[in-house]
Amino acid sequence: MGGDTLNEDKRIDMTRAILVTGGAGYVGSHTVAYLLENMGNDLEIVVVDNLINSYRSKPGQKKPESLRIIEDMTGKTIHFYNCDIRDVQAMHRVFQNHLIECVIHFAALKAVGESVTKPLEYYQANVSGTCTLFEVMRDHGVHKLVYSSSCTVYGEPQRLPLDETHPTGAGLTNPYGRSKYFCEEIMKDLCASDKKWSVISLRYFNPVGAHPSGRIGEDPRGTPNNLMPYIAQVAVGRLEELQVFGSDYPTVDGTGVRDYVHVQDLAEGHAGALACFNKTEFTGFHAINLGTGTGYSVLQMVAAFEAASGKRVPWRVAARRAGDVAVNYADASLAARTLGWRARRTLADMCADTWRWQSTHPHGYAT
Ligand SMILES: NC(=O)c1ccc[n+]([C@@H]2O[C@H](COP(=O)([O-])OP(=O)(O)OC[C@H]3O[C@@H](n4cnc5c(N)ncnc54)[C@H](O)[C@@H]3O)[C@@H](O)[C@H]2O)c1
């Protein structure tokens, strides 16, 4: 193990900490904000992020813009390390500097299309990175982790709604999806090898929305891969029109149907998962869906966004994208039973909050 080991006296004086990998990114930053807004001062937040998909607004600024704004909003400090989760020595130093109790692991590359052309980069960052993180955790006696998984692991739905007993791993069409599936399998093996481990894998459906303040939100690099930021960028005039991939699916209007879930609800789901680590039944591996249980089509999303923003969102139909499924939505009852979690925010909330962020930040954090 690299570096010095902390002596017991120093540990006694330290504040308990949650390590958030990828905490400067979209879902991570909203979860960090939620935790700081809702937890006591006896817990601190430590973020590790290599900034591959997040921003520093000014040269020389130490913290990414999302975290700087959260500190401003909450009046609390975030301990930030600009490092890669695969940098073993740097990760050891983080665990030596803080009394980390558990980890929320967001850090990953997530662009589905890019993963097809750069599979090694994706497996390196998402799978090797996760293994490195687990090794460092083990070396420091930390065995509790909340993982950012995805409904992608279910592949083409064999039945709907998708519940956690639905098979995973079959028919996955891209390295990104497979990296999420492989990580879950590794976590199952790890938990089977030693009863000390507790891993809660949260399978997000389609995260959208922004903090109700409008001060933090989703800021994808380049042309958005996901529907909601694409619609928002068309509404704000940054992109000309929305491409609707496929209009001949067996759905209400022929366009694809997804289960959109507000990022603030997701943040609450992570807090619920952290609370479960105190319960003995939560040792081992647990996969839990985070979705609303309701699907909306692309054109229903466009209509809802137009209503919330008062802007027109021009669209045109393009060919289906390989690997896209017609419909998916969650059975979220396990989250209700185990985490006491339920998505509370409506489609109108998702659109209004996205618009508040996008209209005040047409170019994301760069403005
Ligand atoms: N947003 C979605 O649609 C969605 C859906 C399902 C699952 N997820 C998962 O949720 C997690 C967070 O997604 P997001 O939308 O917030 O993505 P994001 O890109 O906004 O955030 C990820 C953060 O991780 C950082 N990062 C990436 N690789 C890293 C590495 N090797 N070391 C350190 N930091 C690294 C990036 O700089 C970024 O700030 C990801 O694991 C993603 O796969 C996202």
The ligand as an SDF file (V2000), in Angstrom:
LIG
                    3D

 44 48  0  0  0  0  0  0  0  0999 V2000
  -26.9290   10.3630  -16.8200 N   0  0  0  0  0  0  0  0  0  0  0  0
  -27.4710    9.2070  -17.2250 C   0  0  0  0  0  0  0  0  0  0  0  0
  -28.2750    9.1700  -18.1560 O   0  0  0  0  0  0  0  0  0  0  0  0
  -27.1280    7.9070  -16.5060 C   0  0  0  0  0  0  0  0  0  0  0  0
  -28.0090    6.8180  -16.5660 C   0  0  0  0  0  0  0  0  0  0  0  0
  -27.6890    5.6360  -15.9090 C   0  0  0  0  0  0  0  0  0  0  0  0
  -26.4950    5.5420  -15.2090 C   0  0  0  0  0  0  0  0  0  0  0  0
  -25.6400    6.6120  -15.1650 N   0  0  0  0  0  0  0  0  0  0  0  0
  -24.3660    6.4860  -14.4510 C   0  0  0  0  0  0  0  0  0  0  0  0
  -24.3370    7.4650  -13.4360 O   0  0  0  0  0  0  0  0  0  0  0  0
  -22.9930    7.9230  -13.2340 C   0  0  0  0  0  0  0  0  0  0  0  0
  -22.9530    9.4260  -13.3050 C   0  0  0  0  0  0  0  0  0  0  0  0
  -23.4710    9.8360  -14.5620 O   0  0  0  0  0  0  0  0  0  0  0  0
  -23.5450   11.3680  -14.9500 P   0  0  0  0  0  0  0  0  0  0  0  0
  -24.6660   11.5180  -15.9060 O   0  0  0  0  0  0  0  0  0  0  0  0
  -23.5100   12.2010  -13.7420 O   0  0  0  0  0  0  0  0  0  0  0  0
  -22.1800   11.5170  -15.7630 O   0  0  0  0  0  0  0  0  0  0  0  0
  -21.1210   12.7050  -15.7670 P   0  0  0  0  0  0  0  0  0  0  0  0
  -20.2010   12.4580  -16.9060 O   0  0  0  0  0  0  0  0  0  0  0  0
  -21.8090   14.0150  -15.7030 O   0  0  0  0  0  0  0  0  0  0  0  0
  -20.3530   12.4770  -14.3850 O   0  0  0  0  0  0  0  0  0  0  0  0
  -19.3150   11.5450  -14.2400 C   0  0  0  0  0  0  0  0  0  0  0  0
  -18.1470   12.2500  -13.5840 C   0  0  0  0  0  0  0  0  0  0  0  0
  -17.0890   11.2920  -13.4220 O   0  0  0  0  0  0  0  0  0  0  0  0
  -15.8640   11.9000  -13.7950 C   0  0  0  0  0  0  0  0  0  0  0  0
  -14.9770   10.8200  -14.2120 N   0  0  0  0  0  0  0  0  0  0  0  0
  -15.0730   10.0210  -15.3140 C   0  0  0  0  0  0  0  0  0  0  0  0
  -14.0830    9.1180  -15.3310 N   0  0  0  0  0  0  0  0  0  0  0  0
  -13.3440    9.3210  -14.2080 C   0  0  0  0  0  0  0  0  0  0  0  0
  -12.1920    8.6920  -13.6680 C   0  0  0  0  0  0  0  0  0  0  0  0
  -11.5800    7.6750  -14.2900 N   0  0  0  0  0  0  0  0  0  0  0  0
  -11.6890    9.1580  -12.5010 N   0  0  0  0  0  0  0  0  0  0  0  0
  -12.2900   10.2070  -11.8610 C   0  0  0  0  0  0  0  0  0  0  0  0
  -13.3800   10.8390  -12.3300 N   0  0  0  0  0  0  0  0  0  0  0  0
  -13.9080   10.3920  -13.4940 C   0  0  0  0  0  0  0  0  0  0  0  0
  -16.2120   12.8960  -14.8790 C   0  0  0  0  0  0  0  0  0  0  0  0
  -15.2910   13.9720  -14.9870 O   0  0  0  0  0  0  0  0  0  0  0  0
  -17.5850   13.3990  -14.4290 C   0  0  0  0  0  0  0  0  0  0  0  0
  -17.4770   14.5680  -13.6240 O   0  0  0  0  0  0  0  0  0  0  0  0
  -22.1530    7.2200  -14.2860 C   0  0  0  0  0  0  0  0  0  0  0  0
  -21.5480    6.0900  -13.6810 O   0  0  0  0  0  0  0  0  0  0  0  0
  -23.1560    6.7890  -15.3260 C   0  0  0  0  0  0  0  0  0  0  0  0
  -22.7400    5.6440  -16.0190 O   0  0  0  0  0  0  0  0  0  0  0  0
  -25.9440    7.8050  -15.7770 C   0  0  0  0  0  0  0  0  0  0  0  0
  1  2  1  0
  2  3  2  0
  2  4  1  0
  4  5  1  0
  4 44  2  0
  5  6  2  0
  6  7  1  0
  7  8  2  0
  8  9  1  0
  8 44  1  0
  9 10  1  0
  9 42  1  0
 10 11  1  0
 11 12  1  0
 11 40  1  0
 12 13  1  0
 13 14  1  0
 14 15  2  0
 14 16  1  0
 14 17  1  0
 17 18  1  0
 18 19  2  0
 18 20  1  0
 18 21  1  0
 21 22  1  0
 22 23  1  0
 23 24  1  0
 23 38  1  0
 24 25  1  0
 25 26  1  0
 25 36  1  0
 26 27  1  0
 26 35  1  0
 27 28  2  0
 28 29  1  0
 29 30  1  0
 29 35  2  0
 30 31  1  0
 30 32  2  0
 32 33  1  0
 33 34  2  0
 34 35  1  0
 36 37  1  0
 36 38  1  0
 38 39  1  0
 40 41  1  0
 40 42  1  0
 42 43  1  0
M  CHG  2   8   1  16  -1
M  END
$$$$
